[in-house]
């Protein structure tokens, strides 16, 4: 097992280094303008406890930096912060390029497990590296919406294929087809064990946002106080929780990945809870992974990581990528 510690901050290729340029963001998405506020330091920002403001910021970021002009998600679906999501893709791209410095990224084929309704990982992979991406999800609404986003944007239309996972017990079965090969898979697992746990997490998050605003002397809008558990980033069941939570999810993914060892070069997944890294590593040892890498990422006060594993030795990996070198 190898631990890769990235330098603090966003990846150098991440388009979101530095402060948001709200003038440019409003120019590409004028509807954002009415949600722009001044923070206590006098800088432009938005109210991150307002789900509408968060969604419009994401929409503007995608238009400005990724030329994705047509993007929306159904009410209540996960609206993730794009900078951190983009970092995962940039670090994953490094994982492949380390195997062969001359990899032609236009030939890289990727699979996102749990693409959601927002399609963020495929968007970053396609526009940033020219990857061909398949996105899968157990939720038909998510699959339909992500495919709608792809089809509506010329930069994405021919490079993203969204597929419904018909059996929630599986990850790769029913999605990876006979004869298909993938260089890398990505995943952001649901980390709660139950709806109740997800609601409690939502409640803490919204209350913390309100408490921090009060400390800074800002007015707290009662519309966004946590009278009920509601995430400002949204989220449906499959996006937020599953039986057994993140630990069970990644264990089952590890065991099923062994069945697709010949069709996938690198499997990867984000791990939200640090204690689950050791748990996943133990299970990867059981299934016979030949190499495991933990890629740690640090953005401001937030630390995150993803685990990557392969069933191929170094020579096998080089042979796999030879066509692309």
VENCORZI-V501768 format. One record per backbone hydrogen bond with DSSP energy under -1.0 kcal/mol. CO is the residue of the C=O (numbers start at 0). NH is the residue of the N-H. E is the energy in kcal/mol with one decimal. If there is no record, write none. Layout:
<<CO NH E> <CO NH E>>
//
This chain:
<<1 293 -3.0> <3 295 -3.1> <10 13 -2.2> <13 16 -1.1> <19 21 -1.2> <20 24 -2.4> <21 25 -2.6> <22 26 -1.5> <23 27 -1.4> <24 28 -1.5> <28 31 -2.3> <29 32 -1.6> <31 34 -2.3> <32 35 -1.4> <36 44 -2.6> <38 41 -2.7> <42 38 -3.0> <44 36 -2.7> <46 49 -2.1> <49 53 -2.2> <50 54 -2.1> <51 55 -2.4> <52 56 -2.1> <53 57 -2.2> <54 58 -2.4> <55 59 -2.2> <56 60 -2.6> <57 61 -2.5> <58 62 -1.7> <59 63 -2.7> <60 64 -2.6> <61 65 -1.3> <61 67 -2.3> <73 76 -1.9> <75 234 -2.4> <80 84 -1.3> <81 85 -2.9> <82 86 -1.6> <83 87 -1.2> <84 88 -1.2> <85 89 -2.2> <86 90 -2.5> <87 91 -2.2> <88 92 -2.3> <89 93 -1.5> <90 94 -1.6> <91 95 -1.4> <92 96 -2.4> <93 97 -2.2> <95 98 -1.1> <99 102 -1.8> <103 106 -2.4> <104 107 -1.7> <107 131 -2.6> <108 182 -2.4> <108 183 -1.3> <109 133 -2.4> <110 185 -2.8> <111 135 -2.8> <114 118 -1.1> <118 122 -1.9> <119 123 -2.4> <120 124 -2.6> <121 125 -2.7> <122 126 -2.4> <123 127 -2.3> <124 128 -1.5> <124 130 -1.8> <125 129 -1.5> <131 109 -3.1> <132 160 -2.1> <133 111 -3.0> <134 162 -3.1> <135 113 -1.8> <135 114 -2.7> <136 164 -3.1> <138 142 -2.1> <139 143 -2.6> <140 144 -2.5> <141 145 -2.7> <142 146 -2.2> <143 147 -1.9> <144 148 -2.3> <145 149 -2.3> <146 150 -2.8> <147 151 -1.6> <149 152 -1.2> <152 155 -1.9> <152 156 -2.2> <155 158 -2.2> <158 132 -3.2> <160 134 -2.0> <162 136 -1.5> <166 169 -2.1> <171 174 -1.8> <171 175 -2.6> <176 179 -2.2> <181 264 -2.3> <182 265 -1.5> <183 110 -1.7> <185 112 -3.1> <186 269 -2.7> <191 241 -2.0> <193 197 -2.1> <194 198 -2.5> <195 199 -2.3> <196 200 -2.2> <197 201 -2.2> <198 202 -2.5> <199 203 -2.2> <200 204 -2.1> <201 205 -2.6> <202 206 -2.3> <203 207 -2.4> <204 208 -2.1> <205 209 -2.1> <206 210 -2.7> <207 211 -2.5> <208 212 -1.8> <209 213 -2.0> <210 214 -2.1> <211 215 -1.4> <212 217 -2.9> <213 216 -1.6> <220 223 -1.9> <221 224 -1.0> <224 226 -2.3> <232 78 -3.8> <235 239 -1.7> <236 240 -3.1> <239 191 -2.1> <241 244 -2.7> <243 247 -1.1> <244 248 -2.2> <245 249 -2.7> <246 250 -1.7> <247 251 -2.4> <248 252 -2.0> <249 253 -2.3> <250 254 -2.1> <251 255 -2.1> <252 256 -2.2> <255 258 -1.3> <256 259 -1.8> <257 260 -1.2> <259 262 -1.3> <259 263 -1.1> <262 181 -3.2> <265 184 -1.5> <266 308 -2.6> <268 306 -2.7> <272 275 -1.9> <273 276 -1.8> <275 279 -2.4> <276 280 -2.4> <277 281 -2.2> <278 282 -1.7> <279 283 -2.3> <280 284 -1.9> <281 285 -1.6> <282 286 -1.6> <283 288 -2.4> <290 309 -1.9> <291 1 -2.7> <292 307 -3.2> <293 3 -3.8> <294 305 -2.1> <295 5 -1.7> <296 303 -2.9> <297 8 -2.9> <298 301 -2.1> <301 298 -2.9> <303 296 -3.5> <304 270 -2.4> <305 294 -2.9> <306 268 -1.8> <307 292 -3.2> <308 266 -2.9> <309 289 -1.7> <309 290 -1.6> <312 316 -2.4> <313 317 -1.9> <314 318 -2.3> <315 319 -2.3> <316 320 -1.9> <320 323 -1.2> <321 324 -1.5> <323 103 -1.7>>
//
